[in-house]
Amino acid sequence: MAAPTQAVLYERLFLLNRCLEQAGEIIEQFRQDGVVHEAYAGDRQRSVEELRADLSHVLTGMLHRRELEACVGSTRKQIDHEEK
């Protein structure tokens, strides 16, 4: 299986963020409808937001690292080619 492109990886990150945002919005709708207590909804919304922020932070860092490694590799190849 071929490695996914950077665009695919960033699209996945976007979708993950959006799904977790939607989860928070749905919890809020349950709160507004009186299905769950305000305190419970607030706690769950904070939990979802903390998860979203953590995943976004870690995955963005990992994607950045991959891009940086690719850039360094490309620069090294160019320097090696120029020295020959």
MIDOSE-1310 file (N, C-alpha, C; in nm, 2 decimals, decimal comma, always signed):
residues 84
maap	+0,08/-0,12/+0,00/+0,00/+0,00/+0,00/+0,09/+0,12/+0,00; +0,06/+0,22/-0,09/+0,14/+0,34/-0,10/+0,11/+0,43/+0,02; +0,21/+0,51/+0,06/+0,20/+0,60/+0,17/+0,10/+0,72/+0,12; +0,02/+0,76/+0,22/-0,08/+0,87/+0,18/+0,00/+1,00/+0,16
tqav	-0,06/+1,08/+0,07/+0,00/+1,21/+0,05/-0,02/+1,31/+0,16; +0,06/+1,41/+0,17/+0,04/+1,51/+0,27/-0,10/+1,57/+0,27; -0,15/+1,59/+0,15/-0,29/+1,64/+0,14/-0,39/+1,55/+0,21; -0,37/+1,42/+0,19/-0,46/+1,32/+0,25/-0,45/+1,33/+0,40
lyer	-0,33/+1,33/+0,45/-0,30/+1,34/+0,60/-0,37/+1,46/+0,66; -0,35/+1,58/+0,59/-0,41/+1,70/+0,65/-0,56/+1,70/+0,64; -0,61/+1,63/+0,54/-0,76/+1,62/+0,52/-0,81/+1,53/+0,64; -0,74/+1,43/+0,67/-0,78/+1,34/+0,78/-0,78/+1,42/+0,91
lfll	-0,68/+1,50/+0,93/-0,67/+1,58/+1,05/-0,79/+1,68/+1,06; -0,82/+1,74/+0,95/-0,93/+1,83/+0,94/-1,06/+1,76/+0,98; -1,08/+1,64/+0,92/-1,20/+1,57/+0,95/-1,21/+1,52/+1,09; -1,10/+1,48/+1,15/-1,10/+1,45/+1,29/-1,14/+1,56/+1,38
nrcl	-1,08/+1,68/+1,35/-1,11/+1,80/+1,43/-1,26/+1,83/+1,41; -1,31/+1,82/+1,29/-1,45/+1,86/+1,26/-1,54/+1,76/+1,33; -1,51/+1,63/+1,33/-1,59/+1,53/+1,40/-1,60/+1,56/+1,55; -1,49/+1,59/+1,61/-1,49/+1,61/+1,75/-1,56/+1,74/+1,78
eqag	-1,55/+1,84/+1,70/-1,63/+1,97/+1,72/-1,78/+1,93/+1,71; -1,82/+1,85/+1,62/-1,96/+1,81/+1,61/-2,00/+1,73/+1,73; -1,92/+1,65/+1,78/-1,95/+1,58/+1,91/-1,99/+1,68/+2,02; -1,90/+1,78/+2,03/-1,93/+1,89/+2,13/-2,06/+1,96/+2,10
eiie	-2,09/+1,99/+1,98/-2,22/+2,05/+1,94/-2,34/+1,97/+1,97; -2,33/+1,84/+1,95/-2,44/+1,74/+1,98/-2,46/+1,73/+2,13; -2,35/+1,73/+2,20/-2,37/+1,73/+2,35/-2,44/+1,86/+2,39; -2,41/+1,97/+2,33/-2,48/+2,10/+2,37/-2,63/+2,09/+2,33
qfrq	-2,66/+2,03/+2,22/-2,80/+2,01/+2,18/-2,87/+1,93/+2,28; -2,81/+1,82/+2,33/-2,87/+1,74/+2,43/-2,90/+1,82/+2,56; -2,80/+1,90/+2,59/-2,82/+1,99/+2,71/-2,93/+2,09/+2,69; -2,94/+2,15/+2,57/-3,05/+2,24/+2,54/-3,18/+2,18/+2,55
dgvv	-3,19/+2,05/+2,51/-3,31/+1,98/+2,51/-3,35/+1,92/+2,64; -3,26/+1,94/+2,74/-3,29/+1,89/+2,88/-3,26/+1,74/+2,89; -3,20/+1,68/+2,80/-3,17/+1,54/+2,81/-3,06/+1,51/+2,91; -2,96/+1,60/+2,91/-2,85/+1,58/+3,01/-2,84/+1,71/+3,09
heay	-2,79/+1,70/+3,21/-2,77/+1,81/+3,30/-2,66/+1,90/+3,25; -2,67/+2,03/+3,28/-2,58/+2,13/+3,23/-2,44/+2,10/+3,28; -2,42/+2,06/+3,40/-2,28/+2,03/+3,45/-2,22/+1,91/+3,38; -2,30/+1,81/+3,36/-2,26/+1,69/+3,29/-2,22/+1,73/+3,15
agdr	-2,30/+1,80/+3,08/-2,27/+1,84/+2,94/-2,15/+1,93/+2,93; -2,13/+2,02/+3,03/-2,01/+2,10/+3,03/-1,89/+2,02/+3,05; -1,89/+1,92/+3,14/-1,77/+1,84/+3,16/-1,74/+1,76/+3,04; -1,84/+1,70/+2,98/-1,82/+1,62/+2,85/-1,77/+1,71/+2,74
qrsv	-1,82/+1,83/+2,73/-1,77/+1,92/+2,62/-1,63/+1,95/+2,64; -1,59/+1,98/+2,77/-1,45/+2,01/+2,80/-1,36/+1,88/+2,76; -1,41/+1,77/+2,80/-1,33/+1,64/+2,77/-1,31/+1,63/+2,62; -1,42/+1,65/+2,54/-1,41/+1,63/+2,40/-1,31/+1,74/+2,34
eelr	-1,32/+1,86/+2,39/-1,23/+1,97/+2,34/-1,09/+1,94/+2,38; -1,06/+1,89/+2,50/-0,93/+1,86/+2,54/-0,87/+1,74/+2,45; -0,95/+1,64/+2,42/-0,91/+1,54/+2,33/-0,88/+1,59/+2,19; -0,97/+1,68/+2,14/-0,95/+1,74/+2,01/-0,82/+1,82/+2,00
adls	-0,80/+1,90/+2,11/-0,68/+1,98/+2,11/-0,55/+1,90/+2,12; -0,56/+1,80/+2,20/-0,44/+1,71/+2,22/-0,41/+1,64/+2,09; -0,51/+1,58/+2,03/-0,48/+1,51/+1,90/-0,43/+1,60/+1,79; -0,49/+1,72/+1,79/-0,45/+1,82/+1,69/-0,31/+1,86/+1,71
hvlt	-0,27/+1,89/+1,83/-0,14/+1,93/+1,87/-0,03/+1,82/+1,83; -0,06/+1,70/+1,87/+0,03/+1,59/+1,85/+0,04/+1,56/+1,70; -0,07/+1,54/+1,63/-0,07/+1,51/+1,49/-0,01/+1,62/+1,40; -0,04/+1,74/+1,44/+0,02/+1,85/+1,36/+0,18/+1,85/+1,38
gmlh	+0,22/+1,82/+1,50/+0,37/+1,81/+1,52/+0,43/+1,70/+1,44; +0,36/+1,58/+1,44/+0,41/+1,47/+1,37/+0,42/+1,50/+1,22; +0,31/+1,56/+1,17/+0,31/+1,60/+1,02/+0,42/+1,70/+0,99; +0,44/+1,79/+1,08/+0,55/+1,89/+1,06/+0,68/+1,82/+1,06
rrel	+0,70/+1,73/+1,15/+0,83/+1,66/+1,15/+0,85/+1,58/+1,02; +0,75/+1,52/+0,97/+0,76/+1,45/+0,84/+0,80/+1,54/+0,73; +0,74/+1,66/+0,72/+0,77/+1,76/+0,62/+0,91/+1,81/+0,63; +0,95/+1,83/+0,76/+1,09/+1,88/+0,78/+1,19/+1,78/+0,74
eacv	+1,16/+1,65/+0,77/+1,26/+1,54/+0,73/+1,26/+1,53/+0,58; +1,15/+1,54/+0,51/+1,15/+1,54/+0,37/+1,23/+1,65/+0,31; +1,21/+1,77/+0,37/+1,28/+1,89/+0,32/+1,43/+1,87/+0,34; +1,47/+1,83/+0,45/+1,62/+1,80/+0,48/+1,67/+1,70/+0,38
gstr	+1,60/+1,59/+0,36/+1,64/+1,49/+0,26/+1,66/+1,54/+0,12; +1,56/+1,62/+0,08/+1,56/+1,68/-0,05/+1,68/+1,78/-0,07; +1,71/+1,86/+0,04/+1,82/+1,95/+0,03/+1,95/+1,88/+0,03; +1,96/+1,77/+0,10/+2,09/+1,69/+0,10/+2,11/+1,63/-0,04
kqid	+2,01/+1,58/-0,10/+2,02/+1,52/-0,23/+2,07/+1,63/-0,33; +2,01/+1,75/-0,32/+2,05/+1,86/-0,41/+2,19/+1,90/-0,39; +2,24/+1,90/-0,26/+2,38/+1,94/-0,23/+2,47/+1,83/-0,29; +2,43/+1,70/-0,26/+2,52/+1,59/-0,31/+2,53/+1,60/-0,47
heek	+2,41/+1,63/-0,53/+2,41/+1,63/-0,68/+2,50/+1,75/-0,73; +2,49/+1,86/-0,66/+2,57/+1,98/-0,70/+2,72/+1,96/-0,68; +2,76/+1,88/-0,58/+2,90/+1,86/-0,55/+2,96/+1,76/-0,65; +2,88/+1,68/-0,72/+2,94/+1,59/-0,82/+2,97/+1,65/-0,95
